[in-house]
């Protein structure tokens, strides 16, 4: 991983010219430029949209790593990237104030998402107007419908992340007046808007035949066709439908029939992005980079089948917990408790790192090395969305519909195929200390739903912003006091004239284990 200078200049100028990393002073309905952009400028804007989205969801400069430690996906004793403020227990409220030293991290993800939406507005405004619309004609080829489909796709996925992450957002598209303050929408309204954008992208992609320029999305499989774009849009719809739920009750109430339908139309192979450390880099590598991140024992310990150290650890008072070594029959984890032992995905590093004053309950010796090629190389593919994510969303839908056998069949694809574990059935996991994975902190063997959650966590680890956070929120698995959503960040909320507000902290508003009242 070549970290120097990896945050490349993004093509985010509203007229399409490349500029340095954008520091948006006020994103509140940023003004549209005067005059029409040329077709070349429009395509330049389109070419930079996914990169801005990718940095919003994968950069260490944003909230992705903070969300990971908040969900106990990875653990770290580092204070970098705001992690210290999200992993410490008892959980803290989000320090959503301008003087907070890590406020740039809170601002970054929001800013990148809205830069993506501002670029899409600049594209869509001239090409969708009723009178004298601009045609995106280059070299004699009319690419207007391709531009429209792709802009709608980007609007859909950026808005979907806003809906999943923040308590509120606002619409920013060609219907938004440039000289009127935006109207804040609830996260439910933002999700509905995301679905509408993605539905239009799907309709346009299915009705037309085109191929995106290869550099718009550096997909490992090559340039994306209109049919592939439609499949991606269906996939993101399924993801956001499940992600947006704030509580177990809301997760249960998701339209799972619709989620299943979207997964059936979604991707069938992994969506991997080529990371060159020039135009694209991936800060989620810090989840597993040696000395920076480890699997949190709160979940890694569920793989233990060589004793009861996990149960002992979980029942020990928080301040007295120490890391432990274990072996597992799950082939993705080391079979033995020896230092340096390796499994298919996870290995024992042989050491822990960090300041004990920050809590040894965070310490672990287990780290993931699936993406280790990126530690020393560039031009490597890293996942943005895995086909198994959609498979397991489908399994959750079947489970919630009462089709336990159908859910078990899907769960076993990775449980048996990758973990080499005994197959689950509708009755659950074969019980027994030598075969029970996952094993709960109580010592009980997990049921079928715990097996589903285990497969989802193990298989999607380190994929994208919130990959564990949103699921754990909807499953009720976040540690008490963890904020269940983010407020509009300091810079933006100040520009909107909002009084400072925040979420999280034990007993605080919109925290795990508590209640969530909308902020006015």
MARKOL-103769 format. One record per residue (C-alpha): chain; x, y, z. Coordinates in pm, whole numbers, plus 50000, padded with zeros to 5 digits. Layout:
// residues N
A  X  Y  Z
...
// end
This chain:
// residues 520
A  50000  50000  50000
A  50164  50320  49880
A  50007  50585  50100
A  50197  50898  49995
A  49983  51129  49790
A  49708  50878  49730
A  49424  51125  49770
A  49427  51222  49407
A  49274  51538  49270
A  48906  51473  49204
A  48716  51589  48900
A  48460  51774  49100
A  48453  52119  48948
A  48100  52206  48852
A  48226  52279  48501
A  48418  51956  48484
A  48776  52077  48511
A  48992  51883  48754
A  49088  52051  49077
A  49266  51968  49399
A  49083  51794  49683
A  48771  52006  49721
A  48716  52195  50045
A  48355  52297  50021
A  48290  52603  50236
A  47914  52563  50219
A  47739  52272  50052
A  47390  52403  50121
A  47240  52374  49774
A  47561  52485  49599
A  47481  52712  49306
A  47462  52569  48961
A  47704  52728  48717
A  47584  52984  48468
A  47581  52873  48107
A  47564  52517  47978
A  47856  52279  48016
A  47984  52134  47692
A  47941  51763  47614
A  48307  51710  47697
A  48264  51887  48030
A  47954  51681  48105
A  48143  51358  48044
A  48430  51483  48258
A  48185  51543  48543
A  48036  51198  48495
A  48383  51047  48498
A  48459  51188  48843
A  48136  51097  49021
A  48212  50741  49127
A  48554  50842  49252
A  48397  51097  49487
A  48146  50837  49602
A  48423  50583  49656
A  48627  50820  49870
A  48315  50907  50071
A  48270  50540  50156
A  48629  50408  50166
A  48866  50686  50265
A  49034  50698  50604
A  48963  51073  50591
A  48593  51003  50646
A  48384  50814  50901
A  48421  50461  50759
A  48685  50347  51010
A  48500  50509  51300
A  48186  50319  51201
A  48384  49997  51184
A  48517  50019  51540
A  48174  50136  51661
A  48033  49809  51526
A  48324  49607  51674
A  48412  49495  51323
A  48776  49576  51376
A  48953  49703  51684
A  49240  49941  51727
A  49398  50140  52007
A  49491  50415  51763
A  49352  50763  51808
A  49372  50826  51432
A  49070  50873  51207
A  48844  50945  51508
A  48854  50577  51603
A  48934  50641  51968
A  48610  50835  52007
A  48400  50549  51870
A  48561  50236  52014
A  48595  50334  52379
A  48348  50199  52631
A  48125  50322  52779
A  48034  50459  52440
A  48047  50836  52393
A  47816  51070  52211
A  47943  51199  51879
A  48140  51521  51931
A  47949  51700  51657
A  48089  52047  51717
A  48323  52265  51507
A  48595  52274  51773
A  48622  51893  51778
A  48970  51802  51655
A  48829  51531  51428
A  48545  51738  51286
A  48708  51726  50938
A  48647  51350  50944
A  48280  51402  51024
A  48256  51662  50746
A  48444  51460  50485
A  48199  51181  50408
A  47902  51415  50386
A  48095  51661  50168
A  48204  51392  49922
A  47851  51256  49890
A  47709  51601  49820
A  47988  51687  49577
A  47877  51374  49389
A  47518  51498  49394
A  47619  51851  49291
A  47806  51713  48991
A  47503  51504  48895
A  47282  51811  48917
A  47515  52000  48685
A  47484  51716  48435
A  47110  51661  48465
A  46999  52025  48458
A  47083  52096  48092
A  47011  51750  47951
A  46662  51711  48106
A  46512  52056  48061
A  46206  52082  47842
A  46337  52360  47616
A  46654  52321  47412
A  46807  52038  47615
A  47177  51979  47569
A  47275  51668  47377
A  47584  51485  47497
A  47718  51424  47148
A  48086  51343  47111
A  48246  51224  46790
A  47908  51205  46622
A  47765  50970  46890
A  47475  51083  47106
A  47552  50966  47461
A  47272  51160  47630
A  47075  50858  47751
A  47393  50699  47884
A  47470  51021  48070
A  47122  51037  48213
A  47119  50672  48327
A  47459  50698  48489
A  47385  51029  48662
A  47066  50880  48806
A  47263  50577  48924
A  47514  50798  49102
A  47235  51009  49255
A  47077  50688  49378
A  47380  50542  49552
A  47499  50872  49705
A  47150  50947  49838
A  47120  50590  49966
A  47430  50631  50181
A  47296  50961  50317
A  46968  50786  50406
A  47147  50497  50577
A  47402  50705  50768
A  47250  51041  50868
A  46931  51136  51048
A  46844  51377  50767
A  46956  51501  50431
A  46828  51715  50148
A  46749  51668  49785
A  47007  51808  49544
A  46921  51754  49180
A  46797  51938  48871
A  46468  52018  49049
A  46647  52199  49333
A  46645  52578  49295
A  46997  52711  49322
A  46888  53022  49510
A  46661  52860  49770
A  46773  52705  50097
A  46726  52327  50089
A  46443  52154  50270
A  46561  51887  50509
A  46414  51540  50456
A  46399  51250  50700
A  46615  50946  50636
A  46301  50758  50528
A  46229  51028  50269
A  46590  51018  50153
A  46565  50640  50105
A  46251  50682  49896
A  46437  50938  49684
A  46730  50698  49642
A  46494  50424  49525
A  46333  50658  49271
A  46670  50756  49126
A  46781  50394  49101
A  46450  50287  48944
A  46496  50547  48672
A  46856  50437  48618
A  46735  50077  48580
A  46461  50175  48334
A  46702  50376  48120
A  46970  50108  48129
A  46725  49834  48035
A  46576  50039  47749
A  46911  50129  47593
A  47237  49962  47502
A  47560  50135  47599
A  47892  50085  47769
A  48040  50320  48026
A  48391  50448  47960
A  48627  50219  48150
A  48768  50500  48364
A  48430  50610  48499
A  48427  50304  48725
A  48756  50108  48726
A  48579  49774  48753
A  48804  49468  48766
A  48583  49302  48507
A  48627  49585  48257
A  48395  49853  48123
A  48040  49828  48256
A  47758  49765  48010
A  47405  49901  48042
A  47286  49556  48153
A  47554  49544  48422
A  47465  49895  48538
A  47105  49783  48585
A  47222  49485  48792
A  47434  49714  49008
A  47139  49946  49063
A  46920  49654  49172
A  47197  49545  49409
A  47229  49884  49574
A  46853  49902  49612
A  46858  49575  49808
A  47151  49694  50020
A  46994  50027  50114
A  46649  49877  50186
A  46807  49662  50457
A  47068  49911  50573
A  46835  50204  50640
A  46649  50040  50933
A  46751  50196  51267
A  46616  49931  51504
A  46540  49558  51506
A  46169  49641  51473
A  46237  49851  51165
A  46464  49582  51020
A  46192  49321  51069
A  45942  49554  50897
A  46155  49594  50584
A  45976  49483  50268
A  46174  49161  50245
A  45982  49039  49942
A  46107  49348  49759
A  46462  49293  49887
A  46456  48934  49760
A  46324  49053  49423
A  46606  49307  49392
A  46873  49051  49486
A  46741  48817  49218
A  46803  49092  48962
A  47135  49200  49113
A  47499  49115  49055
A  47605  48751  49030
A  47979  48813  49061
A  48183  49041  49284
A  48199  49414  49206
A  48569  49489  49257
A  48742  49821  49205
A  49100  49839  49076
A  49301  50038  49327
A  49598  50215  49170
A  49685  50457  49455
A  49674  50739  49201
A  49307  50785  49119
A  49174  50541  49378
A  49292  50433  49722
A  49118  50241  49997
A  49158  50351  50358
A  48965  50050  50489
A  49294  49864  50464
A  49365  50004  50811
A  49110  49756  50946
A  49373  49488  50898
A  49703  49660  50824
A  49969  49515  51059
A  49989  49716  51378
A  49677  49917  51297
A  49376  49689  51310
A  49260  49351  51429
A  48936  49154  51443
A  48751  49252  51760
A  48736  48956  52000
A  48371  49033  52070
A  48298  48861  51740
A  48618  48674  51653
A  48584  48484  51980
A  48259  48330  51857
A  48473  48105  51636
A  48646  47941  51933
A  48602  47563  51954
A  48910  47475  52161
A  48780  47583  52501
A  48571  47840  52684
A  48812  48133  52685
A  48564  48344  52492
A  48295  48297  52754
A  48547  48378  53028
A  48658  48692  52844
A  48300  48809  52787
A  48206  48761  53153
A  48516  48944  53281
A  48461  49308  53382
A  48543  49534  53089
A  48850  49697  53243
A  49005  49361  53331
A  48975  49188  52994
A  49291  49061  52829
A  49334  48914  52481
A  49331  48537  52439
A  49428  48285  52172
A  49201  48015  52040
A  49156  47758  51768
A  48851  47700  51553
A  48697  47440  51327
A  48588  47728  51105
A  48851  47702  50833
A  48850  48078  50786
A  49013  48110  51131
A  49328  47940  51262
A  49277  47579  51368
A  49525  47610  51655
A  49584  47867  51925
A  49950  47905  51832
A  50102  48245  51762
A  50122  48300  51389
A  49866  48032  51306
A  49667  48100  50990
A  49319  48031  50866
A  49168  48097  50526
A  49083  48461  50607
A  49223  48536  50952
A  49562  48482  51112
A  49715  48525  51454
A  49957  48817  51439
A  50143  48706  51750
A  50117  49049  51908
A  49882  49320  52021
A  49942  49689  51990
A  49826  49997  52164
A  49828  50191  52483
A  49687  49987  52775
A  49552  50310  52921
A  49303  50311  52635
A  49166  49973  52739
A  49301  49620  52700
A  48943  49512  52627
A  49018  49637  52275
A  49318  49413  52229
A  49324  49119  51993
A  49587  48915  51808
A  49362  48819  51515
A  49370  49008  51188
A  49225  48959  50842
A  49459  48918  50548
A  49228  48868  50249
A  49331  49201  50102
A  49697  49182  50205
A  49821  49230  49848
A  49730  49596  49890
A  49966  49630  50185
A  50263  49637  49948
A  50125  49675  49596
A  49907  49892  49380
A  49680  49796  49092
A  49496  49538  49299
A  49120  49468  49301
A  48932  49541  49623
A  48561  49474  49671
A  48294  49741  49676
A  48012  49485  49680
A  48034  49107  49697
A  47783  48871  49542
A  47766  48691  49876
A  47623  49008  50033
A  47320  48980  49808
A  47294  48605  49867
A  47282  48657  50242
A  47034  48944  50211
A  46818  48695  50021
A  46872  48442  50300
A  46765  48697  50561
A  46455  48771  50359
A  46367  48402  50337
A  46427  48362  50709
A  46197  48651  50792
A  45931  48507  50561
A  45949  48177  50750
A  46132  47983  50478
A  46399  47849  50714
A  46507  47566  50484
A  46562  47810  50199
A  46766  48038  50425
A  46973  47742  50547
A  47056  47640  50191
A  47204  47981  50116
A  47385  48004  50451
A  47553  47671  50383
A  47703  47796  50058
A  47971  47981  50253
A  47939  47808  50590
A  48026  47472  50436
A  48204  47590  50123
A  48440  47839  50289
A  48420  47757  50658
A  48415  47377  50620
A  48161  47374  50902
A  47876  47129  50953
A  47571  47234  50755
A  47293  47415  50933
A  46933  47306  50897
A  46603  47475  50962
A  46652  47364  51323
A  46977  47559  51352
A  47345  47478  51413
A  47452  47124  51505
A  47520  47162  51876
A  47842  47053  52038
A  48153  47227  52169
A  48369  47092  51888
A  48138  47199  51605
A  47944  47500  51732
A  48030  47814  51538
A  47920  48074  51623
A  47918  48013  51997
A  47760  48289  52199
A  47910  48467  52499
A  47669  48272  52718
A  47820  47946  52596
A  47505  47855  52404
A  47527  47749  52044
A  47386  48006  51806
A  47055  47946  51631
A  46992  47965  51257
A  46972  48343  51257
A  47302  48367  51445
A  47453  48142  51178
A  47324  48380  50912
A  47469  48682  51092
A  47801  48502  51133
A  47828  48429  50761
A  47740  48786  50670
A  47998  48932  50905
A  48280  48697  50810
A  48222  48722  50436
A  48171  49099  50394
A  48435  49212  50645
A  48618  49523  50523
A  48408  49581  50212
A  48267  49931  50249
A  48149  50202  50489
A  47904  50060  50741
A  47912  49701  50613
A  47884  49573  50973
A  47745  49887  51136
A  47416  49898  50948
A  47351  49526  50991
A  47441  49527  51361
A  47216  49830  51413
A  46921  49651  51255
A  46997  49327  51438
A  47025  49502  51776
A  47390  49406  51821
A  47558  49743  51871
A  47710  49801  52215
A  47486  50004  52445
A  47533  50376  52388
A  47667  50343  52035
A  47509  50614  51816
A  47270  50446  51572
A  47302  50727  51318
A  47512  51034  51249
A  47394  51394  51275
A  47450  51639  50992
A  47818  51727  51045
A  47937  52054  51200
A  48027  52253  50890
A  47707  52168  50708
A  47476  52210  51006
A  47623  52554  51074
A  47557  52654  50714
A  47199  52532  50747
A  47151  52742  51059
A  47091  52438  51281
A  47165  52447  51651
A  47441  52200  51742
A  47304  51851  51808
A  47438  51500  51842
A  47355  51136  51907
A  47484  50846  52113
A  47631  50794  52456
A  47475  50569  52717
A  47129  50710  52779
A  47169  50962  52497
A  46933  51026  52211
A  46947  50777  51925
A  47186  50542  52097
A  47184  50163  52099
A  46969  50038  52382
A  46779  50366  52407
A  46519  50569  52224
A  46554  50794  51922
A  46361  51119  51901
A  46380  51324  51579
A  46573  51649  51612
A  46385  51958  51497
// end
